[in-house]
Amino acid sequence: MYRYACILLLSASAVSFAGCTSLPFAYQPEVQQGNIITEEMLDDLRPGMSRREARQVLGSPAIEDMFRTNRWDYVHSSSPGGGGATERLTLIFDDNDQLIELRGDRVPENWGS
């Protein structure tokens, strides 16, 4: 009987603590999604690059809009423990598939010079 009481108590404890993710001592891993873009990658981007060259530098974009084919969007978010930052970078190409503009959170100051 004592053995069953211990098993029942341990099971009840395990179930009650299973949903306690907001406890201060609970481990919450950092979750990263999207494209990680380094400073070196940004430095390699140049006006006039083709789509192929830009893809070699940054990888495939997170968003390729089928209605705006001249725009690629790169998004990276990290959420340590449920909150976090989101970085965005948008590449704009002209009709000849040449890179003409960068928009976003981390556009280099000397881009295009």
C-alpha positions as CSV (number, residue, x, y, z in Angstrom):
1,M,0.0,0.0,0.0
2,Y,2.8,2.4,0.9
3,R,4.4,1.7,-2.5
4,Y,1.3,2.7,-4.4
5,A,0.9,5.8,-2.3
6,C,4.4,6.9,-3.2
7,I,3.9,6.2,-6.9
8,L,0.6,8.2,-6.9
9,L,2.3,11.1,-5.1
10,L,5.2,11.1,-7.5
11,S,2.9,11.0,-10.5
12,A,0.8,13.8,-9.2
13,S,3.9,15.9,-8.5
14,A,5.2,15.3,-12.0
15,V,1.9,16.2,-13.6
16,S,1.6,19.4,-11.5
17,F,5.1,20.6,-12.4
18,A,4.8,19.7,-16.1
19,G,3.0,22.9,-17.0
20,C,5.1,25.3,-14.9
21,T,7.2,26.9,-17.7
22,S,6.9,30.4,-16.1
23,L,8.8,29.4,-13.1
24,P,12.0,31.5,-12.7
25,F,14.2,28.4,-12.4
26,A,12.7,26.7,-15.5
27,Y,15.1,26.5,-18.5
28,Q,13.9,28.2,-21.6
29,P,16.1,27.7,-24.6
30,E,16.8,30.3,-27.2
31,V,14.9,29.7,-30.4
32,Q,16.2,31.1,-33.6
33,Q,14.3,31.2,-36.9
34,G,15.0,32.6,-40.3
35,N,18.2,33.7,-41.9
36,I,21.1,34.7,-39.8
37,I,22.9,37.6,-41.6
38,T,26.4,38.5,-40.5
39,E,28.2,41.8,-41.0
40,E,30.5,40.0,-43.4
41,M,27.5,39.0,-45.6
42,L,26.3,42.6,-45.6
43,D,29.7,43.9,-46.6
44,D,29.7,41.5,-49.6
45,L,26.5,43.0,-51.0
46,R,27.1,45.5,-53.8
47,P,24.7,47.5,-56.0
48,G,24.3,45.8,-59.4
49,M,24.7,42.3,-58.1
50,S,22.5,39.7,-59.8
51,R,19.9,37.7,-58.0
52,R,22.2,34.6,-58.2
53,E,25.1,36.5,-56.6
54,A,22.9,37.8,-53.9
55,R,21.6,34.3,-53.1
56,Q,25.1,33.0,-52.9
57,V,26.0,35.7,-50.3
58,L,22.8,35.6,-48.2
59,G,21.2,32.3,-49.0
60,S,17.6,31.8,-50.0
61,P,15.2,34.5,-48.7
62,A,12.7,33.7,-46.1
63,I,10.0,35.4,-48.2
64,E,9.8,35.5,-52.0
65,D,6.5,37.3,-52.8
66,M,5.0,36.0,-56.0
67,F,3.2,39.3,-56.6
68,R,6.3,41.5,-56.1
69,T,9.0,39.5,-57.8
70,N,11.6,42.3,-57.5
71,R,11.6,42.0,-53.7
72,W,13.3,39.5,-51.4
73,D,12.8,39.6,-47.6
74,Y,15.1,38.1,-45.1
75,V,13.8,37.8,-41.5
76,H,15.7,36.5,-38.4
77,S,14.1,36.3,-35.0
78,S,15.5,34.9,-31.8
79,S,13.3,34.4,-28.8
80,P,15.1,33.5,-25.6
81,G,12.5,32.4,-23.2
82,G,9.5,33.6,-25.3
83,G,10.6,37.2,-26.0
84,G,13.2,38.4,-28.5
85,A,14.3,40.6,-31.3
86,T,13.4,40.4,-35.0
87,E,15.7,41.7,-37.7
88,R,14.6,42.4,-41.2
89,L,16.5,43.0,-44.5
90,T,14.8,43.6,-47.8
91,L,16.6,43.4,-51.2
92,I,15.1,45.3,-54.1
93,F,16.0,44.3,-57.7
94,D,15.3,46.2,-60.9
95,D,13.7,44.8,-64.1
96,N,17.1,43.4,-65.2
97,D,17.5,41.4,-61.9
98,Q,20.2,43.8,-60.6
99,L,20.3,44.7,-56.9
100,I,19.4,48.4,-56.6
101,E,18.3,48.9,-52.9
102,L,18.6,47.6,-49.4
103,R,16.1,48.3,-46.7
104,G,16.0,47.1,-43.1
105,D,17.4,47.2,-39.7
106,R,21.1,46.6,-40.5
107,V,21.8,48.3,-43.8
108,P,25.5,49.4,-43.9
109,E,26.0,53.1,-44.0
110,N,28.4,53.0,-46.9
111,W,26.2,50.7,-49.0
112,G,26.1,51.9,-52.6
113,S,29.2,54.1,-52.3
